[in-house]
Amino acid sequence: MNYEPSTMNPIPIQTIHLFPVLDQLLIELLRSLSPDDWDKPTVAKLWTVKDIAAHLLHGNVRTISSKHSFTGDTPPVINSYQDLVNYLNEQNATWVKAMKQVSPNLLIQLLEATGKQFIDELAALDPYANARFSVAWAGEEQSANWFHIAREYTEKWHHQQQIRDAVNKPGIIHRELFYPCIATFMYALPYTYRHVQAPENTLIEITIQSEAGGKWYLQKGADGWSFVAENNKVADCKVSISPDIAWKLFTRAITPKIGIQNSMLGGNIKLGEKIFDTIAVIA
């Protein structure tokens, strides 16, 4: 199947062509681990390196199984965002516990066996059709498939980065792989600011440092906050965050306080501090 990005009908954030790259790097990483590495703790709190690898396999299996019209036990009625969080946390914990019976070598084999099938299922989706599951952390009740695919990319990226962080093996914080992840995370910001009051046209400049990052401009409009193109208006607030702090912040690996302490804020600091409440995962 062709994973190359479309040029006929541009997608806001192209990610499908990066899944095979990320998968190959994951397999190489896992094969390089020592027996002790698999048991090392991670920033995912209760999960070890092996637990995160098992969770990545869970994502593959769920997607492939749903294509077979199989979803396992009937899920409970979801009446709120917290209901969704509780349900997914329970599902994830059950899977990770069961996978403790599986050896690291078999886990790698299963990730290899399911990786391409998972990617093929995503690549077959019409990017502009409605996704089966909305991107809830962006406040959407209905999302396009391209956003769903980008959300899946952020899951693959940040969980692999959690493993790399735990075993001190960098390799995916560079422009090609990191930028699409952080650009997707940024879609959570307007939702984070939805209750923040400010004069119309108030502008916040967000910088993710280094060549891997970029700049985003969040502006208050009559109907709320949204991203705008760079313009001549002087930003009312400037926030500059390193890539390592950014991914940990948006995935709740560090607290907002730690994020603020390790970043640079200028102008209306109180306005900029709200960025550090952003969550771009289901949590």
MARLUMVEX-362768 format. One record per residue: residue in one letter; residue number from 1; x, y, z of N, C-alpha, C in turn. Coordinates in pm, whole numbers. Layout:
BEGIN
REC|a|NUM|X|Y|Z|X|Y|Z|X|Y|Z;
...
//
This chain:
BEGIN
REC|m|1|85|-119|0|0|0|0|89|125|0;
REC|n|2|45|228|-71|123|351|-81|99|438|42;
REC|y|3|206|468|116|195|551|236|241|694|211;
REC|e|4|281|725|87|334|858|60|225|964|78;
REC|p|5|263|1083|132|163|1188|154|99|1236|25;
REC|s|6|-29|1269|35|-104|1315|-82|-65|1459|-117;
REC|t|7|-52|1485|-248|-28|1621|-295|-151|1675|-369;
REC|m|8|-245|1586|-401|-365|1627|-472|-463|1699|-380;
REC|n|9|-477|1648|-260|-571|1705|-164|-499|1715|-30;
REC|p|10|-422|1823|-10|-334|1834|106|-406|1813|239;
REC|i|11|-343|1739|326|-395|1712|460|-323|1804|557;
REC|p|12|-393|1862|654|-329|1958|746|-201|1908|811;
REC|i|13|-201|1784|860|-80|1726|917|-63|1586|857;
REC|q|14|37|1570|773|64|1442|707|144|1352|802;
REC|t|15|92|1235|831|163|1145|922|170|1000|872;
REC|i|16|80|958|785|70|816|753|201|760|698;
REC|h|17|278|839|623|404|793|566|513|775|670;
REC|l|18|489|827|792|591|820|897|575|698|988;
REC|f|19|459|634|984|437|518|1070|538|406|1044;
REC|p|20|565|368|917|664|262|895|803|300|946;
REC|v|21|839|427|933|969|474|983|976|458|1134;
REC|l|22|870|505|1201|866|498|1346|864|353|1394;
REC|d|23|789|268|1324|782|126|1360|919|59|1350;
REC|q|24|990|86|1241|1122|25|1222|1218|69|1332;
REC|l|25|1212|196|1368|1297|246|1476|1261|183|1610;
REC|l|26|1132|157|1630|1090|90|1753|1146|-51|1763;
REC|i|27|1133|-125|1656|1182|-264|1656|1334|-266|1679;
REC|e|28|1406|-176|1613|1551|-169|1633|1584|-134|1778;
REC|l|29|1507|-42|1834|1528|-3|1973|1505|-120|2067;
REC|l|30|1393|-189|2051|1359|-299|2141|1461|-413|2131;
REC|r|31|1509|-439|2010|1609|-544|1993|1742|-509|2060;
REC|s|32|1765|-380|2080|1892|-337|2139|1890|-339|2292;
REC|l|33|1774|-363|2351|1762|-354|2496|1825|-474|2567;
REC|s|34|1884|-448|2681|1935|-554|2767|1819|-609|2850;
REC|p|35|1834|-727|2910|1727|-779|2996|1687|-681|3106;
REC|d|36|1783|-610|3162|1752|-514|3269|1674|-394|3216;
REC|d|37|1701|-356|3091|1632|-239|3033|1481|-258|3031;
REC|w|38|1434|-379|3006|1291|-404|2994|1215|-374|3123;
REC|d|39|1285|-381|3236|1220|-359|3365|1241|-217|3419;
REC|k|40|1304|-131|3342|1331|4|3391|1202|86|3399;
REC|p|41|1192|171|3502|1074|258|3515|1075|366|3408;
REC|t|42|958|421|3380|945|526|3280|866|644|3337;
REC|v|43|858|750|3259|779|866|3301|630|836|3297;
REC|a|44|593|719|3247|452|678|3247|411|622|3384;
REC|k|45|489|657|3484|460|628|3626|456|478|3656;
REC|l|46|340|413|3647|328|274|3689|384|176|3586;
REC|w|47|417|222|3467|458|133|3359|609|128|3342;
REC|t|48|658|5|3321|797|-17|3285|813|-6|3134;
REC|v|49|937|-20|3088|964|-22|2944|883|-133|2876;
REC|k|50|882|-251|2935|808|-362|2876|658|-335|2873;
REC|d|51|607|-271|2976|465|-238|2980|427|-144|2866;
REC|i|52|513|-48|2837|484|47|2729|488|-24|2593;
REC|a|53|585|-114|2576|589|-192|2451|462|-274|2436;
REC|a|54|415|-332|2547|289|-409|2544|172|-320|2509;
REC|h|55|171|-198|2562|63|-103|2532|62|-67|2382;
REC|l|56|179|-52|2324|187|-23|2180|130|-138|2099;
REC|l|57|156|-261|2142|96|-377|2076|-56|-374|2090;
REC|h|58|-105|-334|2206|-248|-325|2230|-315|-234|2127;
REC|g|59|-251|-121|2098|-307|-30|1998|-319|-94|1861;
REC|n|60|-216|-170|1822|-221|-242|1694|-336|-342|1691;
REC|v|61|-345|-423|1796|-443|-531|1800|-586|-476|1802;
REC|r|62|-610|-371|1877|-744|-312|1883|-789|-264|1745;
REC|t|63|-700|-195|1676|-735|-141|1545|-762|-252|1444;
REC|i|64|-678|-353|1442|-696|-465|1348|-823|-541|1381;
REC|s|65|-849|-565|1510|-968|-640|1551|-1096|-564|1518;
REC|s|66|-1094|-431|1532|-1213|-353|1502|-1248|-360|1354;
REC|k|67|-1147|-379|1269|-1172|-396|1126|-1245|-527|1101;
REC|h|68|-1227|-622|1192|-1297|-750|1182|-1434|-744|1251;
REC|s|69|-1477|-622|1282|-1604|-599|1352|-1607|-667|1488;
REC|f|70|-1490|-669|1554|-1480|-729|1687|-1420|-628|1782;
REC|t|71|-1489|-602|1891|-1441|-504|1989|-1430|-562|2130;
REC|g|72|-1450|-693|2144|-1442|-752|2278|-1571|-731|2354;
REC|d|73|-1559|-722|2487|-1677|-700|2570|-1746|-569|2534;
REC|t|74|-1876|-568|2547|-1952|-445|2520|-1909|-337|2620;
REC|p|75|-1864|-223|2570|-1819|-117|2662|-1936|-59|2740;
REC|p|76|-1908|-3|2856|-2015|60|2934|-2065|187|2866;
REC|v|77|-2175|237|2912|-2228|364|2860|-2133|476|2902;
REC|i|78|-2090|555|2805|-1998|666|2831|-2079|795|2833;
REC|n|79|-2091|854|2952|-2171|976|2966|-2087|1101|2983;
REC|s|80|-1957|1084|3001|-1871|1199|3024|-1729|1168|2982;
REC|y|81|-1647|1271|2974|-1506|1252|2941|-1439|1165|3046;
REC|q|82|-1474|1184|3174|-1413|1103|3279|-1453|957|3267;
REC|d|83|-1575|931|3222|-1616|792|3197|-1526|729|3092;
REC|l|84|-1494|805|2987|-1406|755|2881|-1266|726|2935;
REC|v|85|-1214|820|3015|-1081|802|3075|-1078|675|3161;
REC|n|86|-1179|659|3245|-1184|543|3335|-1190|412|3257;
REC|y|87|-1272|411|3152|-1288|290|3071|-1157|253|3003;
REC|l|88|-1092|351|2940|-968|322|2869|-856|283|2965;
REC|n|89|-851|348|3081|-749|311|3180|-766|167|3226;
REC|e|90|-890|126|3244|-917|-12|3286|-876|-111|3176;
REC|q|91|-912|-79|3051|-875|-165|2939|-723|-177|2926;
REC|n|92|-655|-63|2937|-509|-63|2924|-443|-143|3035;
REC|a|93|-491|-125|3158|-433|-197|3271|-452|-348|3259;
REC|t|94|-569|-388|3213|-597|-532|3195|-502|-593|3093;
REC|w|95|-483|-524|2982|-395|-575|2877|-250|-584|2926;
REC|v|96|-202|-477|2987|-62|-474|3032|-36|-583|3135;
REC|k|97|-132|-605|3224|-115|-711|3324|-106|-848|3256;
REC|a|98|-191|-874|3159|-188|-1002|3089|-57|-1022|3014;
REC|m|99|-3|-914|2959|118|-924|2878|244|-947|2962;
REC|k|100|232|-942|3092|346|-975|3178|386|-1121|3164;
REC|q|101|296|-1203|3109|325|-1344|3087|400|-1367|2955;
REC|v|102|419|-1262|2878|480|-1272|2745|625|-1226|2751;
REC|s|103|713|-1300|2686|855|-1266|2688|883|-1144|2599;
REC|p|104|990|-1071|2627|1027|-958|2540|1045|-999|2394;
REC|n|105|1107|-1115|2371|1129|-1159|2232|997|-1182|2158;
REC|l|106|901|-1244|2226|771|-1266|2164|699|-1134|2142;
REC|l|107|714|-1044|2235|651|-913|2222|702|-841|2097;
REC|i|108|831|-848|2074|888|-787|1954|830|-853|1829;
REC|q|109|822|-986|1829|767|-1058|1714|622|-1016|1687;
REC|l|110|544|-1000|1793|403|-961|1776|391|-818|1724;
REC|l|111|478|-729|1770|477|-591|1719|512|-589|1571;
REC|e|112|608|-672|1532|644|-681|1389|529|-738|1307;
REC|a|113|463|-840|1360|357|-909|1286|234|-822|1266;
REC|t|114|208|-732|1360|86|-650|1354|109|-509|1303;
REC|g|115|234|-465|1299|262|-326|1264|210|-286|1127;
REC|k|116|243|-364|1025|200|-329|889|49|-335|875;
REC|q|117|-14|-435|937|-161|-444|930|-225|-320|991;
REC|f|118|-171|-276|1104|-221|-155|1170|-210|-35|1077;
REC|i|119|-94|-18|1016|-73|97|928|-163|90|806;
REC|d|120|-179|-30|751|-266|-47|634|-410|-7|664;
REC|e|121|-456|-39|785|-594|-2|823|-609|150|826;
REC|l|122|-509|219|878|-516|365|882|-506|425|742;
REC|a|123|-415|368|661|-393|422|526|-516|405|437;
REC|a|124|-600|307|468|-719|281|387|-832|379|416;
REC|l|125|-820|455|523|-926|548|562|-929|671|471;
REC|d|126|-1049|718|441|-1066|847|371|-1028|956|471;
REC|p|127|-921|1032|445|-874|1127|546|-976|1233|587;
REC|y|128|-1071|1263|500|-1168|1368|532|-1305|1314|576;
REC|a|129|-1318|1183|579|-1442|1124|632|-1440|1132|784;
REC|n|130|-1556|1113|845|-1565|1118|991|-1497|996|1053;
REC|a|131|-1415|1022|1153|-1346|914|1224|-1444|843|1317;
REC|r|132|-1415|717|1342|-1499|640|1435|-1491|698|1576;
REC|f|133|-1371|744|1613|-1352|802|1746|-1301|944|1731;
REC|s|134|-1363|1037|1799|-1320|1176|1792|-1193|1197|1875;
REC|v|135|-1126|1307|1851|-1009|1343|1930|-1059|1426|2048;
REC|a|136|-1088|1355|2155|-1156|1418|2269|-1071|1523|2338;
REC|w|137|-939|1502|2342|-854|1600|2412|-847|1734|2339;
REC|a|138|-891|1738|2215|-900|1865|2143|-1040|1925|2153;
REC|g|139|-1126|1860|2231|-1262|1911|2250|-1356|1880|2136;
REC|e|140|-1318|1788|2048|-1402|1758|1932|-1498|1643|1962;
REC|e|141|-1622|1660|1921|-1719|1551|1929|-1721|1469|1801;
REC|q|142|-1669|1528|1693|-1655|1458|1565|-1524|1504|1502;
REC|s|143|-1442|1410|1461|-1312|1443|1402|-1299|1379|1265;
REC|a|144|-1219|1440|1180|-1188|1382|1050|-1082|1272|1070;
REC|n|145|-1080|1177|978|-985|1067|990|-839|1113|990;
REC|w|146|-807|1221|916|-668|1266|915|-623|1304|1056;
REC|f|147|-716|1361|1136|-683|1400|1273|-673|1277|1362;
REC|h|148|-762|1182|1339|-754|1055|1412|-620|986|1384;
REC|i|149|-577|986|1258|-450|923|1222|-333|998|1287;
REC|a|150|-340|1130|1284|-235|1210|1349|-232|1184|1499;
REC|r|151|-348|1170|1560|-355|1137|1703|-289|1001|1729;
REC|e|152|-314|902|1642|-250|772|1656|-98|785|1641;
REC|y|153|-56|875|1554|88|898|1537|149|952|1666;
REC|t|154|81|1046|1731|134|1100|1857|144|991|1963;
REC|e|155|51|896|1961|57|785|2056|182|701|2029;
REC|k|156|204|667|1903|321|588|1867|450|662|1900;
REC|w|157|452|791|1870|574|869|1892|604|883|2040;
REC|h|158|506|927|2120|541|960|2258|565|835|2342;
REC|h|159|500|724|2310|529|602|2385|669|549|2351;
REC|q|160|709|557|2224|846|518|2192|946|611|2261;
REC|q|161|913|740|2266|1003|835|2331|1012|807|2481;
REC|q|162|903|761|2542|908|724|2684|1010|610|2706;
REC|i|163|1011|514|2615|1108|405|2625|1249|459|2607;
REC|r|164|1269|541|2506|1402|598|2480|1451|681|2598;
REC|d|165|1361|756|2657|1395|838|2773|1440|750|2890;
REC|a|166|1372|637|2909|1403|548|3022|1537|478|3007;
REC|v|167|1574|446|2883|1698|370|2861|1810|457|2804;
REC|n|168|1783|588|2798|1883|685|2751|1932|654|2610;
REC|k|169|1837|633|2520|1870|609|2380|1789|705|2292;
REC|p|170|1841|828|2272|1769|926|2191|1762|883|2045;
REC|g|171|1687|957|1966|1681|921|1825|1561|969|1747;
REC|i|172|1455|1018|1814|1336|1057|1736|1292|1201|1764;
REC|i|173|1374|1279|1836|1342|1421|1851|1419|1497|1743;
REC|h|174|1369|1484|1621|1422|1562|1509|1305|1602|1420;
REC|r|175|1332|1690|1326|1225|1755|1249|1128|1658|1184;
REC|e|176|1180|1556|1119|1094|1465|1042|990|1397|1130;
REC|l|177|1030|1350|1248|941|1270|1331|876|1348|1444;
REC|f|178|948|1446|1502|894|1519|1615|794|1627|1574;
REC|y|179|824|1700|1467|737|1813|1431|592|1772|1407;
REC|p|180|563|1664|1333|422|1626|1316|353|1592|1448;
REC|c|181|430|1539|1542|373|1506|1674|338|1634|1750;
REC|i|182|431|1726|1759|406|1848|1837|301|1935|1767;
REC|a|183|299|1933|1633|198|2010|1560|58|1956|1588;
REC|t|184|47|1826|1606|-82|1766|1641|-120|1801|1785;
REC|f|185|-23|1792|1875|-49|1830|2015|-105|1972|2024;
REC|m|186|-59|2061|1937|-100|2202|1943|-251|2219|1924;
REC|y|187|-316|2123|1861|-460|2132|1841|-536|2128|1974;
REC|a|188|-468|2092|2082|-533|2090|2213|-539|2230|2275;
REC|l|189|-460|2324|2225|-451|2455|2290|-580|2538|2286;
REC|p|190|-648|2551|2171|-773|2628|2174|-873|2573|2276;
REC|y|191|-878|2441|2291|-968|2380|2388|-921|2410|2531;
REC|t|192|-791|2408|2552|-736|2442|2684|-774|2585|2724;
REC|y|193|-777|2674|2627|-802|2817|2654|-951|2854|2644;
REC|r|194|-1037|2757|2629|-1178|2788|2599|-1246|2874|2705;
REC|h|195|-1201|2867|2830|-1263|2947|2937|-1179|3068|2976;
REC|v|196|-1069|3091|2905|-981|3204|2938|-1035|3331|2875;
REC|q|197|-1061|3430|2959|-1114|3558|2911|-999|3653|2879;
REC|a|198|-1011|3722|2767|-910|3819|2725|-972|3909|2620;
REC|p|199|-917|4029|2604|-969|4118|2498|-954|4054|2360;
REC|e|200|-1047|4086|2273|-1039|4033|2137|-907|4075|2072;
REC|n|201|-849|3984|1994|-721|4001|1925|-600|3982|2015;
REC|t|202|-620|3946|2141|-505|3910|2226|-428|3797|2159;
REC|l|203|-297|3809|2152|-215|3714|2076|-109|3650|2165;
REC|i|204|-99|3518|2155|4|3442|2228|94|3376|2126;
REC|e|205|225|3396|2141|322|3331|2053|384|3213|2128;
REC|i|206|372|3095|2069|427|2973|2131|542|2922|2045;
REC|t|207|657|2908|2105|774|2857|2035|816|2724|2095;
REC|i|208|829|2623|2011|895|2498|2051|1035|2506|1992;
REC|q|209|1132|2509|2080|1269|2542|2041|1333|2436|1951;
REC|s|210|1441|2476|1887|1529|2394|1804|1471|2375|1664;
REC|e|211|1551|2316|1577|1507|2294|1439|1391|2196|1431;
REC|a|212|1372|2118|1535|1263|2019|1537|1128|2083|1565;
REC|g|213|1130|2204|1622|1006|2269|1664|954|2370|1564;
REC|g|214|895|2479|1617|836|2581|1531|767|2686|1614;
REC|k|215|690|2772|1548|615|2878|1616|467|2866|1581;
REC|w|216|383|2893|1680|238|2894|1662|184|3021|1726;
REC|y|217|74|3073|1669|14|3197|1718|-132|3173|1751;
REC|l|218|-163|3183|1879|-299|3160|1929|-363|3296|1958;
REC|q|219|-479|3321|1897|-541|3453|1909|-685|3442|1958;
REC|k|220|-723|3538|2041|-860|3545|2091|-947|3616|1988;
REC|g|221|-1053|3548|1946|-1148|3607|1852|-1284|3620|1917;
REC|a|222|-1381|3663|1838|-1516|3681|1891|-1577|3549|1938;
REC|d|223|-1536|3439|1875|-1593|3308|1907|-1499|3218|1986;
REC|g|224|-1393|3276|2040|-1301|3195|2119|-1159|3205|2066;
REC|w|225|-1075|3113|2107|-934|3112|2069|-912|3021|1948;
REC|s|226|-824|3066|1858|-790|2984|1741|-650|3023|1693;
REC|f|227|-591|2936|1613|-460|2965|1558|-471|3056|1437;
REC|v|228|-376|3147|1425|-370|3238|1311|-229|3234|1253;
REC|a|229|-217|3282|1131|-85|3290|1068|-3|3400|1134;
REC|e|230|127|3390|1120|214|3495|1174|177|3629|1112;
REC|n|231|170|3733|1196|135|3865|1145|222|3971|1212;
REC|n|232|193|4097|1184|276|4207|1235|240|4248|1377;
REC|k|233|134|4190|1434|95|4227|1569|199|4176|1671;
REC|v|234|233|4261|1765|323|4220|1872|247|4129|1968;
REC|a|235|302|4014|1996|235|3918|2085|222|3974|2225;
REC|d|236|107|3952|2287|85|3995|2425|157|3904|2524;
REC|c|237|188|3785|2478|258|3689|2562|342|3599|2472;
REC|k|238|462|3569|2517|549|3477|2444|590|3363|2537;
REC|v|239|578|3241|2486|614|3123|2563|709|3040|2478;
REC|s|240|823|3002|2536|923|2923|2465|954|2798|2547;
REC|i|241|937|2681|2482|948|2552|2550|1043|2463|2472;
REC|s|242|1129|2390|2540|1218|2296|2472|1139|2174|2426;
REC|p|243|1185|2104|2323|1113|1983|2279|1097|1879|2389;
REC|d|244|1200|1858|2469|1193|1755|2573|1089|1789|2679;
REC|i|245|1082|1916|2716|979|1958|2813|841|1953|2748;
REC|a|246|831|1992|2621|701|1998|2553|633|1862|2548;
REC|w|247|703|1760|2501|636|1629|2487|600|1573|2624;
REC|k|248|683|1595|2723|652|1546|2857|534|1622|2918;
REC|l|249|529|1752|2891|419|1834|2944|285|1792|2885;
REC|f|250|278|1781|2753|150|1753|2686|101|1611|2708;
REC|t|251|190|1523|2756|149|1384|2784|144|1356|2934;
REC|r|252|150|1461|3014|137|1453|3160|250|1375|3226;
REC|a|253|366|1374|3163|483|1310|3223|547|1400|3328;
REC|i|254|521|1532|3318|566|1627|3419|448|1717|3456;
REC|t|255|460|1785|3568|353|1874|3613|363|2009|3543;
REC|p|256|253|2085|3540|260|2220|3486|368|2305|3555;
REC|k|257|382|2289|3686|481|2367|3761|622|2341|3710;
REC|i|258|656|2215|3689|789|2182|3637|806|2236|3496;
REC|g|259|699|2230|3416|706|2284|3282|735|2433|3282;
REC|i|260|667|2507|3366|688|2652|3376|829|2683|3423;
REC|q|261|878|2609|3522|1011|2633|3577|1121|2610|3474;
REC|n|262|1093|2527|3374|1195|2494|3275|1169|2556|3139;
REC|s|263|1085|2659|3135|1053|2728|3010|1070|2878|3026;
REC|m|264|1054|2951|2917|1068|3097|2920|933|3161|2885;
REC|l|265|890|3254|2968|765|3326|2945|792|3476|2950;
REC|g|266|728|3551|2858|742|3695|2855|609|3763|2830;
REC|g|267|598|3889|2868|472|3962|2852|374|3925|2961;
REC|n|268|250|3897|2921|145|3860|3016|169|3715|3061;
REC|i|269|248|3699|3164|290|3566|3208|172|3482|3253;
REC|k|270|79|3543|3323|-38|3469|3371|-115|3407|3254;
REC|l|271|-127|3481|3146|-196|3431|3027|-121|3313|2968;
REC|g|272|11|3322|2965|91|3216|2906|98|3091|2990;
REC|e|273|83|3105|3121|92|2988|3208|-18|2886|3181;
REC|k|274|-127|2929|3122|-237|2836|3093|-194|2728|2995;
REC|i|275|-98|2758|2909|-49|2658|2814|-3|2532|2886;
REC|f|276|49|2549|3007|107|2437|3079|2|2346|3143;
REC|d|277|-125|2381|3123|-235|2292|3164|-281|2203|3049;
REC|t|278|-219|2218|2933|-261|2144|2814|-234|1995|2829;
REC|i|279|-333|1915|2792|-318|1768|2791|-357|1719|2652;
REC|a|280|-267|1648|2588|-293|1599|2452|-293|1446|2448;
REC|v|281|-339|1386|2556|-362|1242|2564|-491|1224|2643;
REC|i|282|-548|1105|2637|-665|1076|2719|-617|1046|2860;
REC|a|283|-640|1139|2950|-592|1123|3088|-673|1211|3182;
//
